């Protein structure tokens, strides 16, 4: 990680000494969180760290710990394994904003933040969403071409197939239909990369204005996307509305020759229903980088299936993205401390309520 000394002279006209920030612990993001802590402490900011986290668990902060962690915090940094509830936000007497270092915000009660005037920043850096977009296309190609089987031929572990359509396993992406469930930054990046591949690109997102969709993408209803797509890519943020969007019913609408790709969040998919569909070969296969419990439990039936590609929630984790998180987290936190919108803001529509919250805090003597 980058040494904090590089950033001491940045924003020299603002004095952050005496300010307080909470940063959670996350077993997957130790270096990222430590880097952000060092950057802030180099500016004289007090940093309070949260309790440890463990694989397969989410940290729900017990009420008796709230004064220790959130009693002075003006900004609180959580992660996808640390839960930011409405009750915590209501308790924290000085809280201005919440920041996650990565792109996901499924553990943050965004509705509560909006109602309370709490601004939210996250790590949706170009390196982050473009890395996931590239990796999503990679998984599509792996499903269609099955390079692992081809490598087995090279190493003598599999018989070379006859040069016939019946024996070959690779299939062209060209002239196929891809369906993007959700059309945010990552999905737009996928569509941009597939443009020119002679593919039909469908998208479903009820929150996206049709006029904002590029000409090479067709907005359709959800059922049409599922029925017509050869590749269904899950790219939604998990909200109460999108949780389990790939349901038993959704899977039943997909072609038996279609593939599912999930590079979003495990909770976007009904995992039990997907396992049944894969076991019964009701869809051709899947590529999964996210699971309902992470790491994927050793007794999960997914391990036993031969029609699924499993990666441990890191398929798009490049050197570039980890280099981007520290600076983005620092910039988001400093902006909130200055009373500004974070540079990467999830809820810019909350700014008027955020400004009103700051006025209330000032009147209360904070």
C-alpha positions as CSV (number, residue, x, y, z in Angstrom):
1,X,0.0,0.0,0.0
2,X,1.0,3.6,-0.6
3,X,2.8,5.3,2.2
4,X,0.6,8.0,3.9
5,X,3.5,10.5,3.8
6,X,2.7,11.1,0.1
7,X,-0.7,12.7,1.1
8,X,0.2,14.9,4.1
9,X,0.4,18.0,1.9
10,X,-2.8,17.4,0.0
11,X,-5.6,19.8,0.7
12,X,-3.2,21.9,2.9
13,X,-5.8,24.7,3.4
14,X,-8.1,22.5,5.5
15,X,-7.2,21.4,9.1
16,X,-8.7,18.0,10.0
17,X,-7.1,17.7,13.4
18,X,-9.5,16.6,16.1
19,X,-12.0,15.0,13.7
20,X,-13.1,11.4,14.3
21,X,-13.8,8.6,11.9
22,X,-14.9,5.0,12.5
23,X,-13.4,2.3,10.3
24,X,-14.6,-1.3,10.6
25,X,-12.4,-4.4,10.5
26,X,-12.8,-6.8,7.5
27,X,-10.8,-9.9,7.1
28,X,-10.8,-9.6,3.3
29,X,-9.9,-5.9,3.2
30,X,-7.2,-5.6,5.9
31,X,-4.7,-3.8,3.7
32,X,-7.3,-1.5,2.2
33,X,-8.7,-0.4,5.6
34,X,-5.2,0.0,7.1
35,X,-4.1,2.1,4.2
36,X,-7.1,4.4,4.7
37,X,-6.5,4.6,8.4
38,X,-2.8,5.6,7.8
39,X,-3.9,8.3,5.3
40,X,-6.4,9.8,7.8
41,X,-4.1,9.6,10.8
42,X,-1.4,11.4,8.8
43,X,-3.8,14.4,8.7
44,X,-4.4,14.3,12.5
45,X,-7.8,12.6,12.3
46,X,-8.7,10.2,15.1
47,X,-9.5,6.7,13.8
48,X,-11.5,4.2,15.8
49,X,-11.5,0.7,14.6
50,X,-14.3,-1.8,14.9
51,X,-14.3,-5.4,16.0
52,X,-12.8,-8.2,14.0
53,X,-14.7,-10.1,11.3
54,X,-14.6,-13.8,10.4
55,X,-15.3,-15.7,7.1
56,X,-18.9,-16.5,6.5
57,X,-20.2,-14.0,9.1
58,X,-21.4,-10.4,9.1
59,X,-20.7,-8.1,12.0
60,X,-23.8,-6.8,13.7
61,X,-22.6,-4.3,16.3
62,X,-24.1,-5.0,19.8
63,X,-25.8,-1.9,21.3
64,X,-23.5,-1.8,24.2
65,X,-20.6,-1.2,21.8
66,X,-22.1,1.8,20.1
67,X,-20.7,4.5,22.3
68,X,-17.2,3.1,21.9
69,X,-17.5,2.9,18.1
70,X,-19.9,5.6,17.1
71,X,-20.0,8.0,20.0
72,X,-17.6,10.5,18.3
73,X,-17.6,9.3,14.6
74,X,-18.4,12.0,12.0
75,X,-17.9,9.5,9.2
76,X,-18.3,5.7,9.5
77,X,-16.7,3.3,7.1
78,X,-18.4,-0.1,6.8
79,X,-18.0,-3.0,4.3
80,X,-20.1,-5.8,2.8
81,X,-19.4,-7.8,6.1
82,X,-20.2,-5.0,8.5
83,X,-23.9,-3.9,8.9
84,X,-24.9,-0.2,9.1
85,X,-28.4,-0.2,10.5
86,X,-30.9,2.6,10.9
87,X,-30.5,2.2,14.7
88,X,-26.8,2.8,14.5
89,X,-27.3,5.9,12.3
90,X,-29.9,7.3,14.7
91,X,-27.6,6.7,17.7
92,X,-24.5,8.3,16.4
93,X,-24.7,11.9,17.6
94,X,-22.1,13.4,15.3
95,X,-22.5,11.2,12.2
96,X,-22.4,13.1,8.8
97,X,-21.8,10.3,6.4
98,X,-21.1,6.7,5.6
99,X,-18.4,5.4,3.3
100,X,-17.8,1.9,2.0
101,X,-14.3,1.3,0.5
102,X,-15.7,-0.9,-2.3
103,X,-18.6,-0.7,-4.6
104,X,-21.2,-2.8,-2.7
105,X,-23.6,-1.1,-0.2
106,X,-25.9,-4.0,0.5
107,X,-25.1,-3.8,4.2
108,X,-26.0,-0.1,4.5
109,X,-29.6,0.9,5.1
110,X,-29.8,3.4,2.3
111,X,-33.4,4.3,2.9
112,X,-32.6,5.2,6.5
113,X,-29.6,7.2,5.4
114,X,-31.8,9.2,3.0
115,X,-34.4,9.9,5.6
116,X,-31.8,11.0,8.2
117,X,-29.8,13.2,5.8
118,X,-26.7,11.0,5.9
119,X,-24.6,11.2,2.7
120,X,-23.1,7.9,1.4
121,X,-19.9,7.4,-0.6
122,X,-18.4,4.2,-1.9
123,X,-15.6,2.8,-4.0
124,X,-17.1,2.7,-7.4
125,X,-13.8,3.8,-9.0
126,X,-13.3,3.3,-12.7
127,X,-10.8,0.6,-11.9
128,X,-13.5,-1.2,-9.9
129,X,-16.5,-1.2,-12.2
130,X,-14.4,-1.6,-15.4
131,X,-12.5,-4.5,-13.8
132,X,-15.8,-6.3,-13.0
133,X,-17.1,-5.5,-16.5
134,X,-14.0,-7.1,-18.1
135,X,-14.2,-10.1,-15.8
136,X,-17.8,-10.6,-16.6
137,X,-17.0,-10.8,-20.3
138,X,-14.2,-13.2,-19.4
139,X,-16.6,-15.5,-17.6
140,X,-19.0,-15.4,-20.6
141,X,-16.2,-16.5,-22.9
142,X,-15.2,-19.2,-20.5
143,X,-18.7,-20.6,-20.4
144,X,-19.0,-20.5,-24.2
145,X,-15.5,-21.8,-25.1
146,X,-14.7,-24.1,-22.1
147,X,-10.9,-23.5,-22.2
148,X,-10.5,-25.9,-19.2
149,X,-11.6,-28.8,-21.4
150,X,-9.3,-27.7,-24.2
151,X,-6.4,-27.5,-21.8
152,X,-7.2,-31.1,-20.7
153,X,-6.8,-32.2,-24.3
154,X,-3.4,-30.6,-24.4
155,X,-2.3,-32.4,-21.3
156,X,-3.7,-35.7,-22.4
157,X,-6.5,-35.8,-19.8
158,X,-9.3,-35.7,-22.4
159,X,-9.6,-37.1,-25.9
160,X,-9.5,-34.6,-28.7
161,X,-13.0,-34.3,-30.0
162,X,-13.9,-35.1,-33.6
163,X,-14.1,-32.1,-35.9
164,X,-17.9,-32.1,-36.0
165,X,-20.6,-29.8,-34.7
166,X,-21.8,-32.6,-32.4
167,X,-18.4,-33.2,-30.8
168,X,-17.0,-29.7,-30.4
169,X,-17.8,-27.9,-27.1
170,X,-16.9,-24.3,-28.0
171,X,-19.6,-21.9,-29.2
172,X,-19.4,-18.5,-30.7
173,X,-20.5,-15.4,-28.8
174,X,-21.2,-13.8,-32.2
175,X,-25.0,-13.7,-33.0
176,X,-25.9,-14.7,-29.5
177,X,-28.2,-12.7,-27.2
178,X,-26.9,-11.5,-23.9
179,X,-29.2,-10.2,-21.2
180,X,-28.0,-7.7,-18.5
181,X,-30.1,-7.8,-15.3
182,X,-29.5,-4.3,-14.1
183,X,-28.0,-1.5,-16.2
184,X,-25.7,0.4,-13.9
185,X,-22.0,1.2,-14.4
186,X,-20.8,-2.4,-14.6
187,X,-23.5,-3.4,-17.0
188,X,-22.8,-0.4,-19.2
189,X,-19.2,-1.4,-19.3
190,X,-20.1,-5.0,-20.3
191,X,-22.4,-3.6,-23.1
192,X,-19.6,-1.3,-24.3
193,X,-17.1,-4.1,-24.5
194,X,-19.6,-6.4,-26.4
195,X,-20.5,-3.7,-28.9
196,X,-19.2,-4.7,-32.3
197,X,-19.3,-8.4,-31.4
198,X,-22.4,-8.8,-33.5
199,X,-24.4,-9.7,-30.5
200,X,-27.9,-8.7,-29.5
201,X,-27.7,-6.9,-26.1
202,X,-30.8,-6.8,-23.9
203,X,-31.1,-5.0,-20.5
204,X,-33.7,-4.9,-17.8
205,X,-33.6,-2.1,-15.3
206,X,-36.9,-0.4,-14.2
207,X,-35.0,2.6,-12.8
208,X,-33.1,3.5,-15.9
209,X,-34.6,6.2,-18.3
210,X,-34.9,4.8,-21.8
211,X,-33.3,7.9,-23.3
212,X,-30.1,7.1,-21.3
213,X,-29.6,3.7,-22.9
214,X,-27.1,3.5,-25.8
215,X,-28.4,2.6,-29.2
216,X,-26.8,-0.9,-29.3
217,X,-28.7,-1.9,-26.1
218,X,-32.4,-2.8,-26.1
219,X,-34.4,-2.3,-22.8
220,X,-36.9,-5.1,-22.4
221,X,-39.1,-6.5,-19.7
222,X,-37.6,-9.0,-17.3
223,X,-39.5,-12.1,-18.6
224,X,-38.5,-11.3,-22.2
225,X,-34.8,-11.0,-21.2
226,X,-34.9,-14.3,-19.5
227,X,-36.7,-16.1,-22.3
228,X,-34.5,-14.7,-25.2
229,X,-31.0,-14.6,-23.7
230,X,-28.2,-17.1,-24.3
231,X,-26.2,-15.5,-21.5
232,X,-27.9,-13.9,-18.5
233,X,-25.6,-11.6,-16.5
234,X,-26.6,-10.5,-13.0
235,X,-25.4,-7.0,-12.4
236,X,-27.8,-5.5,-9.8
237,X,-27.1,-3.9,-6.5
238,X,-28.9,-5.9,-3.8
239,X,-31.9,-4.1,-2.5
240,X,-35.2,-5.4,-1.0
241,X,-36.6,-5.3,-4.5
242,X,-33.7,-7.1,-6.2
243,X,-32.9,-9.7,-3.5
244,X,-33.4,-13.1,-5.0
245,X,-34.3,-11.7,-8.4
246,X,-32.9,-14.9,-10.0
247,X,-35.6,-17.0,-8.5
248,X,-37.1,-20.4,-9.2
249,X,-39.5,-18.8,-11.6
250,X,-36.8,-16.7,-13.3
251,X,-34.7,-19.8,-13.9
252,X,-37.7,-21.7,-15.3
253,X,-38.0,-19.0,-18.0
254,X,-34.4,-19.4,-19.2
255,X,-33.5,-21.5,-22.2
256,X,-32.1,-25.0,-21.5
257,X,-29.0,-23.9,-23.5
258,X,-28.5,-20.6,-21.6
259,X,-25.8,-19.7,-19.0
260,X,-26.1,-17.6,-15.9
261,X,-23.3,-15.3,-14.8
262,X,-23.3,-13.7,-11.3
263,X,-20.7,-11.0,-10.6
264,X,-23.0,-8.9,-8.5
265,X,-23.9,-10.3,-5.0
266,X,-24.8,-13.8,-3.8
267,X,-28.1,-12.5,-2.4
268,X,-29.3,-11.6,-5.9
269,X,-29.7,-15.3,-6.6
270,X,-31.9,-17.9,-5.0
271,X,-28.9,-20.3,-4.5
272,X,-31.0,-23.4,-3.7
273,X,-33.2,-22.9,-6.8
274,X,-30.1,-22.4,-9.0
275,X,-28.5,-25.6,-7.6
276,X,-31.6,-27.5,-8.5
277,X,-31.7,-26.0,-12.0
278,X,-28.0,-26.9,-12.6
279,X,-28.4,-30.4,-11.2
280,X,-31.4,-31.1,-13.4
281,X,-29.7,-29.5,-16.4
282,X,-32.6,-27.1,-16.8
283,X,-30.0,-24.5,-17.8
284,X,-26.7,-25.2,-19.5
285,X,-24.5,-23.9,-16.7
286,X,-23.4,-20.9,-14.6
287,X,-20.3,-18.9,-13.6
288,X,-20.5,-17.6,-10.0
289,X,-18.2,-15.2,-8.3
290,X,-20.6,-14.5,-5.4
291,X,-22.5,-16.6,-3.0
292,X,-25.0,-16.2,-0.2
293,X,-22.4,-17.4,2.3
294,X,-18.8,-16.5,1.7
295,X,-16.4,-18.3,1.5
296,X,-18.6,-20.9,-0.1
297,X,-19.2,-23.7,2.5
298,X,-17.4,-27.0,1.9
299,X,-20.7,-28.9,2.0
300,X,-22.3,-26.7,-0.8
301,X,-23.6,-28.9,-3.6
302,X,-22.1,-26.4,-6.1
303,X,-18.7,-28.0,-5.5
304,X,-20.0,-31.2,-7.0
305,X,-21.4,-29.8,-10.2
306,X,-19.6,-30.1,-13.5
307,X,-21.6,-27.3,-15.3
308,X,-20.6,-24.4,-13.1
309,X,-17.5,-22.2,-12.8
310,X,-16.8,-21.1,-9.2
311,X,-14.5,-18.2,-8.3
312,X,-14.1,-16.8,-4.7
313,X,-15.5,-13.2,-5.1
314,X,-12.3,-12.0,-6.7
315,X,-12.7,-12.4,-10.4
316,X,-12.4,-8.7,-11.1
317,X,-9.9,-7.9,-8.3
318,X,-7.0,-6.4,-10.2
319,X,-3.8,-4.7,-9.0
320,X,-5.4,-1.5,-10.4
321,X,-8.5,-1.7,-8.3
322,X,-6.8,-2.2,-5.0
323,X,-4.5,0.7,-5.8
324,X,-7.6,2.9,-6.3
325,X,-9.5,2.1,-3.1
326,X,-7.2,3.9,-0.6
327,X,-7.3,7.3,-2.3
328,X,-11.0,7.0,-3.1
329,X,-11.8,6.2,0.5
330,X,-9.7,9.0,1.8
331,X,-11.2,11.5,-0.7
332,X,-14.8,10.5,0.2
333,X,-14.2,10.8,3.9
334,X,-12.4,14.2,3.7
335,X,-15.1,15.6,1.5
336,X,-17.8,14.6,4.0
337,X,-15.7,16.1,6.9
338,X,-15.6,19.4,4.9
339,X,-19.4,19.3,4.5
340,X,-19.3,18.4,0.8
341,X,-20.6,15.5,-1.3
342,X,-18.1,12.7,-1.5
343,X,-16.5,12.5,-5.0
344,X,-18.1,9.0,-5.5
345,X,-21.5,9.5,-4.1
346,X,-24.3,6.9,-4.0
347,X,-27.1,9.3,-3.0
348,X,-26.5,12.8,-4.3
349,X,-30.2,13.5,-4.1
350,X,-29.7,13.6,-0.3
351,X,-27.5,16.7,-0.4
352,X,-30.2,19.2,0.8
353,X,-31.1,16.9,3.7
354,X,-27.3,16.5,4.4
355,X,-26.8,20.2,4.5
356,X,-29.8,20.5,6.9
357,X,-28.3,17.8,9.1
358,X,-25.0,19.7,9.2
359,X,-26.8,22.8,10.4
360,X,-28.6,20.8,13.1
361,X,-25.2,19.4,14.3
362,X,-23.7,22.9,14.3
363,X,-26.6,24.3,16.3
364,X,-26.2,21.4,18.8
365,X,-22.7,22.6,19.4
366,X,-20.8,19.9,17.4
